[in-house]
Amino acid sequence: MTRLQRKNLTIVAGLGVILAAMITLVSFSVPLYRLFCAATGFEGTTQRAAEDTATVSKHMVTVRFDTQVADNLPWQFEPVQNAVQVHLGEEKLVFFRAKNLSDHAIIGHATFNVTPSKAGLYFDKIQCFCFSDERLEPGESVDMPVDFFVDPALLKDANARDVDTITLSYTFFPSASPTDVEDLSRFAPNAPPSAARGGQLFAERCAACHALDQNRVGPMLGGVVGRRAASIEGYPYSPALTQSGITWSAATLDQWLAGPRHMVPGAKMPVRVLEANSRRDLIAYLEAQSKKPAKATETAGK
């Protein structure tokens, strides 16, 4: 090979590397952009949280709701409430109503942001229909929950502490390439319990503190249904729960998950599950696990 040929080969190889790098960058540009927006709140991108552990502040903000539907999606979509007032750090459950006006099932996906955009870094959503592609059956109407809080850290940001009104906006589009599809019918009041979805919720919202077969930050939960509260040896329960006399059933677990410290003043567990159908599915999962042979266990954060 001549010197000129080697030089040309080196140039071609270099161009190939540059081209490959450009293709790779383009391929990952969308997910990288999404990660950047999620990490910084850029353009009003909201945050995602497993739970609200913030201390509730006396400071309040107004959260307004705005909805739009793409021209090629035959849905009605609107907030059930136009606005709410919340304390910073206060977990709030609101609802949006969607109705499929067509004669066939449609899968849609919601995009979202908040304004002013500088509030995006402090707007945390625990549960939202916008996390997945959603299927709505023909003529079906469903109220979809959004569980959120506004982080009190907003007051420590000199650029954002003047925010007193936040607008949460959604736009629903038809899904071109649906993935991770969920049925919106799961939010219907008469929807049957789903242990499978409860398992997903457990992994997303409970597993950081709880396991089925061992104590962690919270006590183990396998076999919890039918067991007396605060009965697992070796776990440091609160005196309030130890003296409560509760036996865990579907009804008492529902009451507990809706507000542990309201049900048992002095209880340790700070986390609530405000959405009724999510509590139903979590309990269905715990009931299914309680029917399996397991070590002695205990409840959802008692």
C-alpha positions in Angstrom: 0.0 0.0 0.0 1.4 3.4 -1.0 1.8 6.3 1.4 -1.1 8.1 -0.4 -3.4 5.1 0.0 -2.5 4.8 3.7 -3.3 8.5 4.1 -6.6 8.2 2.3 -7.5 5.1 4.3 -6.8 7.1 7.5 -9.0 9.9 6.4 -11.9 7.5 5.5 -11.5 5.7 8.8 -11.6 9.0 10.7 -14.7 10.1 8.8 -16.3 6.8 9.6 -15.7 7.3 13.3 -17.2 10.8 13.2 -20.2 9.6 11.3 -20.7 6.8 13.8 -20.5 9.2 16.6 -23.0 11.5 15.0 -25.5 8.6 14.4 -25.1 7.5 18.0 -25.7 11.1 19.3 -28.8 11.5 17.2 -30.1 8.1 18.3 -29.7 9.1 22.0 -30.6 12.7 21.7 -34.3 12.3 22.6 -33.7 10.2 25.8 -30.7 12.4 26.8 -32.9 15.5 26.3 -35.6 14.0 28.4 -33.2 13.1 31.2 -31.8 16.6 31.1 -35.3 18.1 31.3 -36.2 15.8 34.2 -33.1 16.6 36.1 -33.2 20.4 35.7 -36.9 21.1 35.2 -36.0 22.7 31.9 -39.0 24.1 30.0 -41.3 23.3 32.9 -40.6 19.6 33.0 -42.0 18.2 36.2 -40.3 15.7 38.6 -41.3 12.2 39.5 -41.3 11.0 43.1 -42.2 7.7 44.8 -43.6 9.5 47.9 -44.0 12.8 49.6 -41.5 13.1 52.5 -41.3 16.9 52.5 -42.2 18.9 55.6 -45.5 20.8 55.0 -44.9 24.6 54.9 -47.3 27.3 55.9 -46.6 28.9 52.5 -49.3 28.2 49.9 -49.5 28.3 46.1 -52.4 28.0 43.7 -52.1 25.2 41.1 -54.3 25.7 38.0 -55.0 23.0 35.4 -55.1 23.3 31.6 -56.0 20.6 29.1 -55.8 20.2 25.3 -56.4 17.4 22.8 -54.7 17.0 19.5 -57.0 17.5 16.5 -56.6 13.9 15.4 -57.7 12.4 18.8 -61.5 12.2 19.2 -61.5 12.5 23.0 -62.9 15.0 25.5 -60.3 15.8 28.1 -60.8 18.3 31.0 -59.8 18.9 34.6 -62.5 17.9 37.2 -61.4 21.0 39.2 -60.0 24.2 37.6 -57.6 25.0 40.4 -56.6 24.0 44.0 -54.6 25.8 46.7 -51.9 23.7 48.4 -49.3 24.2 51.1 -45.8 23.6 49.9 -44.9 20.0 50.8 -48.6 19.0 51.0 -49.6 15.9 48.9 -52.7 16.6 46.8 -54.9 14.3 44.7 -56.8 15.8 41.8 -58.6 14.3 38.8 -58.8 14.8 35.0 -61.8 13.4 33.0 -61.3 11.7 29.6 -64.0 10.4 27.3 -63.5 8.5 24.1 -66.0 9.9 21.5 -65.2 7.3 18.9 -66.6 3.8 18.1 -63.2 2.1 18.7 -60.6 1.8 21.4 -57.8 4.4 21.2 -54.4 4.5 22.8 -53.3 8.0 23.8 -50.3 9.6 25.5 -50.2 12.9 27.4 -47.4 15.4 27.3 -47.1 17.8 30.2 -45.3 20.8 31.7 -45.8 23.5 34.2 -45.6 27.3 33.9 -43.8 29.3 35.0 -41.1 26.9 33.8 -38.8 27.7 36.8 -41.4 25.9 38.9 -40.8 22.6 37.1 -37.9 21.6 39.3 -40.1 21.7 42.4 -43.3 20.2 41.0 -43.3 16.5 42.0 -45.8 13.9 40.7 -46.2 10.7 42.6 -48.9 9.2 40.4 -50.0 10.3 36.9 -51.7 8.9 33.8 -49.0 10.6 31.8 -46.4 8.0 32.8 -47.6 5.5 30.2 -49.6 5.0 27.0 -53.3 4.8 28.0 -56.1 2.9 26.3 -59.6 4.2 26.4 -62.5 2.0 25.2 -65.2 3.4 22.8 -67.6 5.7 24.6 -65.8 5.1 27.9 -65.4 8.0 30.4 -62.9 7.8 33.2 -61.7 10.2 36.0 -57.9 9.9 36.1 -55.9 10.8 39.2 -52.8 12.9 39.5 -51.1 12.8 42.9 -48.6 15.6 43.4 -46.8 18.0 45.8 -44.8 21.2 45.4 -41.4 20.9 47.1 -40.8 23.5 49.8 -37.3 23.9 48.4 -38.9 26.3 46.0 -38.7 29.0 48.7 -34.9 28.5 48.9 -34.5 29.3 45.2 -34.0 33.0 44.8 -35.2 32.7 41.2 -38.4 30.8 42.0 -39.5 32.0 45.5 -41.8 34.6 44.0 -44.0 31.9 42.3 -47.5 31.9 43.8 -49.4 30.4 40.9 -48.4 27.3 38.9 -50.3 26.0 35.9 -50.1 22.3 35.1 -50.8 21.6 31.5 -51.5 18.4 29.6 -52.0 17.7 25.9 -53.3 14.2 24.8 -52.1 12.8 21.5 -52.8 9.5 19.8 -49.9 7.1 20.4 -48.0 6.3 17.1 -46.0 3.5 18.6 -47.6 2.5 21.9 -45.4 1.0 24.6 -46.1 0.2 28.3 -49.9 0.4 27.5 -52.3 0.6 30.5 -56.1 0.5 30.5 -57.7 3.7 31.8 -60.6 1.5 33.0 -58.4 0.7 36.0 -59.5 4.0 37.5 -63.2 3.2 37.2 -64.8 3.0 40.7 -66.1 -0.5 40.0 -62.9 -1.8 38.5 -61.9 -5.2 39.9 -58.8 -5.4 42.1 -55.6 -6.2 40.3 -52.9 -8.0 42.3 -50.6 -7.7 39.3 -50.9 -3.9 39.2 -50.6 -3.9 43.0 -47.3 -5.7 42.6 -46.1 -2.9 40.2 -47.2 -0.2 42.7 -45.5 -2.1 45.5 -42.2 -2.1 43.5 -42.6 1.6 42.7 -43.9 3.1 45.9 -43.2 0.6 48.8 -40.1 -1.4 48.0 -37.6 1.3 49.0 -38.7 0.8 52.6 -40.4 -2.6 52.6 -39.8 -6.2 51.6 -42.0 -9.3 51.8 -39.5 -11.5 53.7 -37.3 -9.2 55.8 -37.4 -6.0 57.8 -36.0 -2.9 56.2 -36.7 0.7 57.1 -40.3 -0.6 57.5 -41.3 -4.0 58.7 -41.7 -7.0 56.4 -45.1 -7.3 54.7 -45.4 -10.9 53.6 -48.4 -12.6 55.4 -49.6 -9.3 56.7 -53.3 -9.8 56.0 -54.9 -11.5 59.0 -52.0 -10.6 61.3 -52.1 -8.5 64.4 -50.4 -5.1 64.0 -46.9 -4.7 65.5 -46.4 -8.4 66.0 -43.1 -9.1 64.2 -40.2 -9.7 66.6 -37.2 -7.5 66.3 -38.9 -4.5 64.6 -39.0 -1.2 66.6 -42.7 -0.3 66.2 -44.1 2.9 67.6 -45.8 2.6 71.0 -49.0 3.9 69.3 -49.2 1.0 66.8 -48.1 -1.6 69.4 -51.0 -0.5 71.6 -53.5 -0.1 68.8 -55.0 -3.6 68.9 -55.5 -3.6 65.1 -55.7 -6.8 63.1 -54.8 -6.2 59.4 -57.6 -6.9 57.0 -58.5 -5.3 53.6 -60.6 -2.7 55.5 -58.0 -1.8 58.1 -55.2 -1.7 55.5 -57.3 0.6 53.3 -57.8 2.9 56.2 -54.1 2.7 57.2 -52.8 3.4 53.7 -55.2 6.4 53.3 -53.7 8.1 56.3 -51.6 6.1 58.8 -51.1 9.0 61.3 -54.7 9.9 61.1 -55.8 6.3 61.8 -53.1 5.8 64.6 -51.9 9.1 66.0 -48.2 8.7 66.9 -47.5 6.1 64.2 -44.2 6.3 62.4 -45.2 5.8 58.8 -45.4 9.2 57.0 -46.5 7.9 53.5 -50.1 7.9 52.3 -51.7 6.4 49.2 -54.5 8.9 48.4 -55.9 7.2 45.3 -58.5 4.6 46.3 -58.0 2.2 43.4 -54.2 2.2 44.1 -54.9 1.2 47.7 -57.3 -1.5 46.4 -54.7 -3.0 44.1 -51.9 -2.8 46.7 -54.1 -4.7 49.2 -55.0 -7.3 46.5 -51.3 -7.8 46.1 -50.7 -8.2 49.8 -53.6 -10.5 50.1 -52.2 -12.7 47.4 -48.8 -12.7 49.0 -50.3 -13.5 52.4 -51.8 -16.7 51.0 -48.4 -18.0 50.1 -46.3 -19.9 52.7 -43.9 -17.4 54.2 -42.0 -16.4 57.3 -43.8 -14.3 59.9 -44.2 -10.8 58.6 -45.7 -7.3 59.2 -47.5 -4.4 57.5 -47.1 -1.5 55.2 -44.9 0.8 57.3 -46.5 0.3 60.6 
